[in-house]
Amino acid sequence: MTLTPYANPMSRGRFTHWRMEEMGQPHDRVHLDFGTTMQAPDYLALDPMGKVPTPVHDGRISARPAHVRAAAADDAAIAAAEGGNHG
């Protein structure tokens, strides 16, 4: 599983980051600033409304951070059952 959460630390995106850290799941966190990088053309290509969080899970944008946390939990459970660390 590859997860890239685009978020600001003062947004709900911190919950996705916290959960991923808690589960030991690797992820590439992208910090966005309100009003600047959140309105940049590169980010608006991902989320035309310029809102956060925007989790990108395995190359697909997910509008539901809870979905990403559930997928990460499934991935962690599979890794534990196999005796390794997925990521």
Biopython code that builds the backbone (N, CA, C, O; Angstrom):
import numpy as np
from Bio.PDB.StructureBuilder import StructureBuilder

atoms = [
    (1, "MET", "N", (0.844, -1.177, 0.000)),
    (1, "MET", "CA", (0.000, 0.000, 0.000)),
    (1, "MET", "C", (0.882, 1.231, 0.000)),
    (1, "MET", "O", (1.824, 1.327, 0.787)),
    (2, "THR", "N", (0.587, 2.155, -0.863)),
    (2, "THR", "CA", (1.276, 3.430, -0.905)),
    (2, "THR", "C", (0.269, 4.516, -0.559)),
    (2, "THR", "O", (-0.766, 4.651, -1.211)),
    (3, "LEU", "N", (0.580, 5.280, 0.463)),
    (3, "LEU", "CA", (-0.316, 6.347, 0.883)),
    (3, "LEU", "C", (0.433, 7.661, 0.906)),
    (3, "LEU", "O", (1.516, 7.763, 1.481)),
    (4, "THR", "N", (-0.150, 8.661, 0.277)),
    (4, "THR", "CA", (0.376, 10.012, 0.314)),
    (4, "THR", "C", (-0.741, 10.940, 0.761)),
    (4, "THR", "O", (-1.582, 11.331, -0.049)),
    (5, "PRO", "N", (-0.759, 11.299, 2.042)),
    (5, "PRO", "CA", (-1.776, 12.255, 2.491)),
    (5, "PRO", "C", (-1.300, 13.694, 2.291)),
    (5, "PRO", "O", (-0.249, 14.090, 2.794)),
    (6, "TYR", "N", (-2.086, 14.461, 1.552)),
    (6, "TYR", "CA", (-1.849, 15.891, 1.386)),
    (6, "TYR", "C", (-2.693, 16.576, 2.453)),
    (6, "TYR", "O", (-3.915, 16.427, 2.475)),
    (7, "ALA", "N", (-2.039, 17.329, 3.339)),
    (7, "ALA", "CA", (-2.786, 17.916, 4.450)),
    (7, "ALA", "C", (-2.028, 19.081, 5.065)),
    (7, "ALA", "O", (-0.880, 19.360, 4.722)),
    (8, "ASN", "N", (-2.699, 19.740, 5.971)),
    (8, "ASN", "CA", (-2.126, 20.776, 6.805)),
    (8, "ASN", "C", (-2.238, 20.271, 8.236)),
    (8, "ASN", "O", (-3.258, 19.682, 8.595)),
    (9, "PRO", "N", (-1.213, 20.486, 9.070)),
    (9, "PRO", "CA", (-1.271, 19.978, 10.444)),
    (9, "PRO", "C", (-2.468, 20.475, 11.252)),
    (9, "PRO", "O", (-2.841, 19.855, 12.248)),
    (10, "MET", "N", (-3.063, 21.575, 10.836)),
    (10, "MET", "CA", (-4.215, 22.111, 11.554)),
    (10, "MET", "C", (-5.536, 21.643, 10.933)),
    (10, "MET", "O", (-6.592, 22.204, 11.227)),
    (11, "SER", "N", (-5.478, 20.632, 10.087)),
    (11, "SER", "CA", (-6.684, 20.116, 9.435)),
    (11, "SER", "C", (-6.994, 18.715, 9.948)),
    (11, "SER", "O", (-6.270, 18.169, 10.781)),
    (12, "ARG", "N", (-8.079, 18.144, 9.437)),
    (12, "ARG", "CA", (-8.434, 16.769, 9.797)),
    (12, "ARG", "C", (-7.421, 15.762, 9.279)),
    (12, "ARG", "O", (-7.440, 14.601, 9.689)),
    (13, "GLY", "N", (-6.544, 16.184, 8.391)),
    (13, "GLY", "CA", (-5.518, 15.291, 7.856)),
    (13, "GLY", "C", (-4.584, 14.758, 8.918)),
    (13, "GLY", "O", (-3.938, 13.730, 8.715)),
    (14, "ARG", "N", (-4.502, 15.434, 10.036)),
    (14, "ARG", "CA", (-3.612, 14.955, 11.108)),
    (14, "ARG", "C", (-4.066, 13.596, 11.643)),
    (14, "ARG", "O", (-3.247, 12.829, 12.150)),
    (15, "PHE", "N", (-5.365, 13.289, 11.535)),
    (15, "PHE", "CA", (-5.847, 11.995, 12.024)),
    (15, "PHE", "C", (-5.342, 10.851, 11.154)),
    (15, "PHE", "O", (-4.990, 9.786, 11.661)),
    (16, "THR", "N", (-5.306, 11.075, 9.842)),
    (16, "THR", "CA", (-4.767, 10.048, 8.951)),
    (16, "THR", "C", (-3.297, 9.830, 9.253)),
    (16, "THR", "O", (-2.839, 8.691, 9.350)),
    (17, "HIS", "N", (-2.553, 10.925, 9.403)),
    (17, "HIS", "CA", (-1.118, 10.813, 9.724)),
    (17, "HIS", "C", (-0.909, 10.091, 11.062)),
    (17, "HIS", "O", (-0.073, 9.194, 11.168)),
    (18, "TRP", "N", (-1.667, 10.487, 12.061)),
    (18, "TRP", "CA", (-1.551, 9.883, 13.395)),
    (18, "TRP", "C", (-1.814, 8.375, 13.327)),
    (18, "TRP", "O", (-1.077, 7.581, 13.911)),
    (19, "ARG", "N", (-2.867, 7.995, 12.612)),
    (19, "ARG", "CA", (-3.226, 6.581, 12.534)),
    (19, "ARG", "C", (-2.140, 5.780, 11.806)),
    (19, "ARG", "O", (-1.794, 4.674, 12.222)),
    (20, "MET", "N", (-1.615, 6.334, 10.739)),
    (20, "MET", "CA", (-0.565, 5.649, 10.004)),
    (20, "MET", "C", (0.682, 5.480, 10.879)),
    (20, "MET", "O", (1.318, 4.426, 10.857)),
    (21, "GLU", "N", (1.026, 6.508, 11.640)),
    (21, "GLU", "CA", (2.162, 6.413, 12.554)),
    (21, "GLU", "C", (1.909, 5.359, 13.622)),
    (21, "GLU", "O", (2.791, 4.563, 13.945)),
    (22, "GLU", "N", (0.707, 5.359, 14.163)),
    (22, "GLU", "CA", (0.354, 4.411, 15.216)),
    (22, "GLU", "C", (0.460, 2.963, 14.736)),
    (22, "GLU", "O", (0.876, 2.081, 15.488)),
    (23, "MET", "N", (0.080, 2.729, 13.481)),
    (23, "MET", "CA", (0.119, 1.375, 12.928)),
    (23, "MET", "C", (1.475, 1.019, 12.327)),
    (23, "MET", "O", (1.690, -0.117, 11.904)),
    (24, "GLY", "N", (2.386, 1.986, 12.288)),
    (24, "GLY", "CA", (3.696, 1.719, 11.719)),
    (24, "GLY", "C", (3.680, 1.567, 10.207)),
    (24, "GLY", "O", (4.566, 0.936, 9.632)),
    (25, "GLN", "N", (2.676, 2.142, 9.567)),
    (25, "GLN", "CA", (2.560, 2.053, 8.111)),
    (25, "GLN", "C", (3.363, 3.182, 7.454)),
    (25, "GLN", "O", (3.227, 4.345, 7.833)),
    (26, "PRO", "N", (4.189, 2.838, 6.480)),
    (26, "PRO", "CA", (4.926, 3.889, 5.778)),
    (26, "PRO", "C", (3.985, 4.757, 4.950)),
    (26, "PRO", "O", (3.003, 4.269, 4.392)),
    (27, "HIS", "N", (4.291, 6.018, 4.880)),
    (27, "HIS", "CA", (3.491, 6.946, 4.086)),
    (27, "HIS", "C", (4.335, 8.177, 3.768)),
    (27, "HIS", "O", (5.288, 8.493, 4.480)),
    (28, "ASP", "N", (3.977, 8.856, 2.707)),
    (28, "ASP", "CA", (4.673, 10.062, 2.282)),
    (28, "ASP", "C", (3.744, 11.239, 2.524)),
    (28, "ASP", "O", (2.824, 11.485, 1.744)),
    (29, "ARG", "N", (3.987, 11.958, 3.597)),
    (29, "ARG", "CA", (3.125, 13.075, 3.980)),
    (29, "ARG", "C", (3.536, 14.332, 3.220)),
    (29, "ARG", "O", (4.720, 14.664, 3.157)),
    (30, "VAL", "N", (2.567, 15.025, 2.648)),
    (30, "VAL", "CA", (2.817, 16.273, 1.941)),
    (30, "VAL", "C", (2.124, 17.400, 2.705)),
    (30, "VAL", "O", (0.900, 17.421, 2.830)),
    (31, "HIS", "N", (2.927, 18.334, 3.213)),
    (31, "HIS", "CA", (2.408, 19.469, 3.986)),
    (31, "HIS", "C", (2.004, 20.580, 3.032)),
    (31, "HIS", "O", (2.789, 20.988, 2.177)),
    (32, "LEU", "N", (0.788, 21.064, 3.179)),
    (32, "LEU", "CA", (0.287, 22.180, 2.383)),
    (32, "LEU", "C", (-0.056, 23.347, 3.305)),
    (32, "LEU", "O", (-0.575, 23.147, 4.403)),
    (33, "ASP", "N", (0.233, 24.553, 2.857)),
    (33, "ASP", "CA", (-0.114, 25.751, 3.617)),
    (33, "ASP", "C", (-1.435, 26.305, 3.117)),
    (33, "ASP", "O", (-1.688, 26.343, 1.913)),
    (34, "PHE", "N", (-2.275, 26.734, 4.049)),
    (34, "PHE", "CA", (-3.545, 27.352, 3.682)),
    (34, "PHE", "C", (-3.271, 28.594, 2.828)),
    (34, "PHE", "O", (-2.425, 29.418, 3.176)),
    (35, "GLY", "N", (-3.985, 28.719, 1.718)),
    (35, "GLY", "CA", (-3.911, 29.915, 0.896)),
    (35, "GLY", "C", (-2.741, 30.012, -0.055)),
    (35, "GLY", "O", (-2.766, 30.852, -0.955)),
    (36, "THR", "N", (-1.706, 29.183, 0.104)),
    (36, "THR", "CA", (-0.566, 29.254, -0.827)),
    (36, "THR", "C", (-0.464, 27.929, -1.583)),
    (36, "THR", "O", (-1.040, 27.788, -2.662)),
    (37, "THR", "N", (0.259, 26.968, -1.032)),
    (37, "THR", "CA", (0.433, 25.692, -1.739)),
    (37, "THR", "C", (-0.885, 24.948, -1.916)),
    (37, "THR", "O", (-1.016, 24.119, -2.817)),
    (38, "MET", "N", (-1.855, 25.240, -1.065)),
    (38, "MET", "CA", (-3.160, 24.594, -1.199)),
    (38, "MET", "C", (-3.938, 25.133, -2.408)),
    (38, "MET", "O", (-4.893, 24.508, -2.872)),
    (39, "GLN", "N", (-3.517, 26.293, -2.907)),
    (39, "GLN", "CA", (-4.149, 26.890, -4.081)),
    (39, "GLN", "C", (-3.250, 26.823, -5.320)),
    (39, "GLN", "O", (-3.579, 27.394, -6.360)),
    (40, "ALA", "N", (-2.133, 26.134, -5.207)),
    (40, "ALA", "CA", (-1.201, 26.012, -6.338)),
    (40, "ALA", "C", (-1.788, 25.097, -7.414)),
    (40, "ALA", "O", (-2.541, 24.175, -7.102)),
    (41, "PRO", "N", (-1.449, 25.347, -8.669)),
    (41, "PRO", "CA", (-1.985, 24.531, -9.766)),
    (41, "PRO", "C", (-1.731, 23.036, -9.609)),
    (41, "PRO", "O", (-2.592, 22.228, -9.957)),
    (42, "ASP", "N", (-0.561, 22.654, -9.092)),
    (42, "ASP", "CA", (-0.265, 21.222, -8.915)),
    (42, "ASP", "C", (-1.248, 20.558, -7.962)),
    (42, "ASP", "O", (-1.718, 19.449, -8.216)),
    (43, "TYR", "N", (-1.556, 21.243, -6.862)),
    (43, "TYR", "CA", (-2.486, 20.660, -5.907)),
    (43, "TYR", "C", (-3.923, 20.730, -6.411)),
    (43, "TYR", "O", (-4.701, 19.800, -6.204)),
    (44, "LEU", "N", (-4.275, 21.828, -7.071)),
    (44, "LEU", "CA", (-5.633, 21.954, -7.598)),
    (44, "LEU", "C", (-5.926, 20.899, -8.664)),
    (44, "LEU", "O", (-7.088, 20.586, -8.923)),
    (45, "ALA", "N", (-4.884, 20.353, -9.278)),
    (45, "ALA", "CA", (-5.079, 19.252, -10.227)),
    (45, "ALA", "C", (-5.562, 17.997, -9.490)),
    (45, "ALA", "O", (-6.295, 17.189, -10.060)),
    (46, "LEU", "N", (-5.151, 17.832, -8.220)),
    (46, "LEU", "CA", (-5.614, 16.700, -7.400)),
    (46, "LEU", "C", (-6.988, 16.974, -6.815)),
    (46, "LEU", "O", (-7.868, 16.113, -6.840)),
    (47, "ASP", "N", (-7.165, 18.179, -6.288)),
    (47, "ASP", "CA", (-8.420, 18.563, -5.649)),
    (47, "ASP", "C", (-8.807, 19.962, -6.120)),
    (47, "ASP", "O", (-8.337, 20.953, -5.561)),
    (48, "PRO", "N", (-9.651, 20.054, -7.135)),
    (48, "PRO", "CA", (-10.019, 21.360, -7.694)),
    (48, "PRO", "C", (-10.630, 22.332, -6.685)),
    (48, "PRO", "O", (-10.629, 23.542, -6.914)),
    (49, "MET", "N", (-11.144, 21.822, -5.585)),
    (49, "MET", "CA", (-11.714, 22.705, -4.562)),
    (49, "MET", "C", (-10.629, 23.247, -3.628)),
    (49, "MET", "O", (-10.889, 24.167, -2.853)),
    (50, "GLY", "N", (-9.420, 22.689, -3.693)),
    (50, "GLY", "CA", (-8.322, 23.173, -2.865)),
    (50, "GLY", "C", (-8.514, 22.948, -1.390)),
    (50, "GLY", "O", (-8.140, 23.789, -0.572)),
    (51, "LYS", "N", (-9.100, 21.810, -1.041)),
    (51, "LYS", "CA", (-9.351, 21.505, 0.374)),
    (51, "LYS", "C", (-8.472, 20.336, 0.818)),
    (51, "LYS", "O", (-7.977, 19.570, -0.009)),
    (52, "VAL", "N", (-8.290, 20.212, 2.102)),
    (52, "VAL", "CA", (-7.541, 19.095, 2.674)),
    (52, "VAL", "C", (-8.390, 18.430, 3.741)),
    (52, "VAL", "O", (-9.294, 19.068, 4.280)),
    (53, "PRO", "N", (-8.141, 17.210, 4.054)),
    (53, "PRO", "CA", (-7.079, 16.372, 3.509)),
    (53, "PRO", "C", (-7.469, 15.754, 2.165)),
    (53, "PRO", "O", (-8.648, 15.595, 1.848)),
    (54, "THR", "N", (-6.450, 15.414, 1.394)),
    (54, "THR", "CA", (-6.633, 14.669, 0.162)),
    (54, "THR", "C", (-5.670, 13.494, 0.215)),
    (54, "THR", "O", (-4.495, 13.638, -0.123)),
    (55, "PRO", "N", (-6.154, 12.343, 0.631)),
    (55, "PRO", "CA", (-5.290, 11.167, 0.644)),
    (55, "PRO", "C", (-5.244, 10.522, -0.734)),
    (55, "PRO", "O", (-6.276, 10.322, -1.374)),
    (56, "VAL", "N", (-4.048, 10.204, -1.178)),
    (56, "VAL", "CA", (-3.857, 9.477, -2.428)),
    (56, "VAL", "C", (-3.395, 8.083, -2.034)),
    (56, "VAL", "O", (-2.312, 7.914, -1.474)),
    (57, "HIS", "N", (-4.217, 7.094, -2.329)),
    (57, "HIS", "CA", (-3.992, 5.706, -1.917)),
    (57, "HIS", "C", (-3.745, 4.853, -3.155)),
    (57, "HIS", "O", (-4.631, 4.687, -3.993)),
    (58, "ASP", "N", (-2.535, 4.313, -3.264)),
    (58, "ASP", "CA", (-2.154, 3.511, -4.422)),
    (58, "ASP", "C", (-2.441, 4.236, -5.738)),
    (58, "ASP", "O", (-2.938, 3.638, -6.692)),
    (59, "GLY", "N", (-2.123, 5.528, -5.775)),
    (59, "GLY", "CA", (-2.274, 6.316, -6.987)),
    (59, "GLY", "C", (-3.665, 6.849, -7.253)),
    (59, "GLY", "O", (-3.881, 7.543, -8.246)),
    (60, "ARG", "N", (-4.612, 6.536, -6.383)),
    (60, "ARG", "CA", (-5.993, 7.013, -6.565)),
    (60, "ARG", "C", (-6.350, 7.984, -5.451)),
    (60, "ARG", "O", (-5.997, 7.781, -4.289)),
    (61, "ILE", "N", (-7.051, 9.036, -5.825)),
    (61, "ILE", "CA", (-7.484, 10.020, -4.842)),
    (61, "ILE", "C", (-8.697, 9.463, -4.102)),
    (61, "ILE", "O", (-9.652, 8.981, -4.711)),
    (62, "SER", "N", (-8.636, 9.542, -2.780)),
    (62, "SER", "CA", (-9.756, 9.100, -1.958)),
    (62, "SER", "C", (-10.327, 10.305, -1.234)),
    (62, "SER", "O", (-9.609, 10.995, -0.509)),
    (63, "ALA", "N", (-11.591, 10.558, -1.421)),
    (63, "ALA", "CA", (-12.234, 11.686, -0.753)),
    (63, "ALA", "C", (-12.568, 11.367, 0.698)),
    (63, "ALA", "O", (-13.035, 12.233, 1.439)),
    (64, "ARG", "N", (-12.329, 10.135, 1.098)),
    (64, "ARG", "CA", (-12.708, 9.721, 2.451)),
    (64, "ARG", "C", (-11.494, 9.228, 3.226)),
    (64, "ARG", "O", (-11.072, 8.087, 3.042)),
    (65, "PRO", "N", (-10.917, 10.074, 4.100)),
    (65, "PRO", "CA", (-9.774, 9.637, 4.903)),
    (65, "PRO", "C", (-10.074, 8.385, 5.722)),
    (65, "PRO", "O", (-9.175, 7.583, 5.973)),
    (66, "ALA", "N", (-11.336, 8.207, 6.145)),
    (66, "ALA", "CA", (-11.678, 7.004, 6.916)),
    (66, "ALA", "C", (-11.464, 5.757, 6.064)),
    (66, "ALA", "O", (-11.056, 4.718, 6.582)),
    (67, "HIS", "N", (-11.731, 5.847, 4.781)),
    (67, "HIS", "CA", (-11.489, 4.728, 3.873)),
    (67, "HIS", "C", (-10.011, 4.377, 3.851)),
    (67, "HIS", "O", (-9.650, 3.200, 3.858)),
    (68, "VAL", "N", (-9.160, 5.384, 3.826)),
    (68, "VAL", "CA", (-7.721, 5.146, 3.795)),
    (68, "VAL", "C", (-7.268, 4.504, 5.095)),
    (68, "VAL", "O", (-6.444, 3.589, 5.076)),
    (69, "ARG", "N", (-7.790, 4.967, 6.224)),
    (69, "ARG", "CA", (-7.413, 4.370, 7.507)),
    (69, "ARG", "C", (-7.870, 2.920, 7.573)),
    (69, "ARG", "O", (-7.153, 2.078, 8.112)),
    (70, "ALA", "N", (-9.054, 2.607, 7.033)),
    (70, "ALA", "CA", (-9.540, 1.227, 7.028)),
    (70, "ALA", "C", (-8.670, 0.357, 6.137)),
    (70, "ALA", "O", (-8.353, -0.777, 6.497)),
    (71, "ALA", "N", (-8.283, 0.875, 4.981)),
    (71, "ALA", "CA", (-7.423, 0.114, 4.080)),
    (71, "ALA", "C", (-6.063, -0.134, 4.725)),
    (71, "ALA", "O", (-5.485, -1.210, 4.572)),
    (72, "ALA", "N", (-5.554, 0.864, 5.445)),
    (72, "ALA", "CA", (-4.280, 0.698, 6.139)),
    (72, "ALA", "C", (-4.390, -0.351, 7.236)),
    (72, "ALA", "O", (-3.466, -1.138, 7.442)),
    (73, "ALA", "N", (-5.509, -0.364, 7.936)),
    (73, "ALA", "CA", (-5.718, -1.374, 8.980)),
    (73, "ALA", "C", (-5.761, -2.766, 8.373)),
    (73, "ALA", "O", (-5.194, -3.703, 8.934)),
    (74, "ASP", "N", (-6.428, -2.914, 7.232)),
    (74, "ASP", "CA", (-6.456, -4.206, 6.549)),
    (74, "ASP", "C", (-5.055, -4.621, 6.150)),
    (74, "ASP", "O", (-4.669, -5.776, 6.330)),
    (75, "ASP", "N", (-4.290, -3.678, 5.606)),
    (75, "ASP", "CA", (-2.932, -3.970, 5.180)),
    (75, "ASP", "C", (-2.068, -4.375, 6.369)),
    (75, "ASP", "O", (-1.265, -5.302, 6.262)),
    (76, "ALA", "N", (-2.225, -3.688, 7.501)),
    (76, "ALA", "CA", (-1.464, -4.021, 8.706)),
    (76, "ALA", "C", (-1.838, -5.403, 9.220)),
    (76, "ALA", "O", (-0.968, -6.146, 9.676)),
    (77, "ALA", "N", (-3.117, -5.760, 9.155)),
    (77, "ALA", "CA", (-3.558, -7.084, 9.602)),
    (77, "ALA", "C", (-2.976, -8.180, 8.718)),
    (77, "ALA", "O", (-2.564, -9.227, 9.217)),
    (78, "ILE", "N", (-2.940, -7.947, 7.424)),
    (78, "ILE", "CA", (-2.351, -8.927, 6.505)),
    (78, "ILE", "C", (-0.865, -9.087, 6.793)),
    (78, "ILE", "O", (-0.352, -10.205, 6.840)),
    (79, "ALA", "N", (-0.173, -7.962, 6.988)),
    (79, "ALA", "CA", (1.257, -8.018, 7.283)),
    (79, "ALA", "C", (1.524, -8.780, 8.572)),
    (79, "ALA", "O", (2.462, -9.575, 8.641)),
    (80, "ALA", "N", (0.702, -8.542, 9.600)),
    (80, "ALA", "CA", (0.884, -9.245, 10.878)),
    (80, "ALA", "C", (0.658, -10.745, 10.703)),
    (80, "ALA", "O", (1.386, -11.556, 11.275)),
    (81, "ALA", "N", (-0.336, -11.108, 9.922)),
    (81, "ALA", "CA", (-0.629, -12.523, 9.694)),
    (81, "ALA", "C", (0.504, -13.205, 8.935)),
    (81, "ALA", "O", (0.777, -14.388, 9.139)),
    (82, "GLU", "N", (1.165, -12.442, 8.050)),
    (82, "GLU", "CA", (2.262, -12.993, 7.267)),
    (82, "GLU", "C", (3.586, -12.892, 7.991)),
    (82, "GLU", "O", (4.594, -13.426, 7.528)),
    (83, "GLY", "N", (3.589, -12.205, 9.135)),
    (83, "GLY", "CA", (4.806, -12.068, 9.926)),
    (83, "GLY", "C", (5.758, -11.030, 9.393)),
    (83, "GLY", "O", (6.951, -11.082, 9.694)),
    (84, "GLY", "N", (5.271, -10.088, 8.610)),
    (84, "GLY", "CA", (6.139, -9.048, 8.051)),
    (84, "GLY", "C", (5.467, -7.705, 8.082)),
    (84, "GLY", "O", (4.419, -7.524, 8.703)),
    (85, "ASN", "N", (6.079, -6.775, 7.409)),
    (85, "ASN", "CA", (5.559, -5.405, 7.347)),
    (85, "ASN", "C", (5.267, -5.058, 5.902)),
    (85, "ASN", "O", (6.175, -4.978, 5.075)),
    (86, "HIS", "N", (4.003, -4.853, 5.605)),
    (86, "HIS", "CA", (3.619, -4.417, 4.255)),
    (86, "HIS", "C", (3.891, -2.937, 4.145)),
    (86, "HIS", "O", (3.958, -2.229, 5.150)),
    (87, "GLY", "N", (4.045, -2.485, 2.956)),
    (87, "GLY", "CA", (4.202, -1.059, 2.776)),
    (87, "GLY", "C", (4.526, -0.682, 1.389)),
    (87, "GLY", "O", (4.687, 0.501, 1.092)),
]
sb = StructureBuilder()
sb.init_structure("model")
sb.init_model(0)
sb.init_chain("A")
sb.init_seg("    ")
for serial, (resi, resn, name, xyz) in enumerate(atoms, 1):
    if name == "N":
        sb.init_residue(resn, " ", resi, " ")
    sb.init_atom(name, np.array(xyz, "f"), 0.0, 1.0, " ", f" {name:<3s}", serial, name[0])
structure = sb.get_structure()
